[in-house]
């Protein structure tokens, strides 16, 4: 009896897992955009310039502190040399994480969530993304197109899967890692700026990939897609 119960539980869990990965039905949703907005607390729609500036200033201060520590103290670390390499490795990870936060603030500027002033949003977003080698305005327009056509097979721009009829035996569903390489005159520039920038881009790719490629996340063709889905 106990063994049978265990087998039944295992079967149920397996079925639940399979159902979780099933394609979502494309029936018309019984809600509207207005219903969704009503379900969101009103304070979520309130933009605060002071709060945004606080987060921006905090991250910039952290970047400056880590830069100062690296440029001032790493060169005088005692032997053996693995202390030196360990210190740089920690710096790259920490600075990359903080700079990713700055990139996210610029991302919110593109959504005009930074403040009530469009000119200020674009100015801050342009400066921050330029420092991180991201073209702000072209990204802003393409990103807006993505949010207007999320999961559309014809019009979306982020991780759109191929149709079965388009797949070939050599195709594989792998993360395409794009690295940004640039030439510099000194290794210090690479250590201070280049490696953290690569980590930022790695985080951006990872975040985008995880947001758009879950097996249960459906994509719709032009006959099924609408914005609420």
Secondary structure, DSSP 8 states (H G I E B T S, - for coil): -HHHHHHHHHHHHHHHHHHHTS-------S--HHHHHHHS-GGGG---HHHHHHHHHHHHHHHHHHHHHHHHHGGG--SSTHHHHHHHHHHHHHHHHHHHHHHHHHHHHHTT-S-S-HHHHHHHHHHHHHHTT--HHHHHHHHHHHHHSTTBTTT--SS----GGG--TT--------------S-HHHIIIIIHHHHHHHHHHHHHHHHHH--TT---B-TTT--TT-
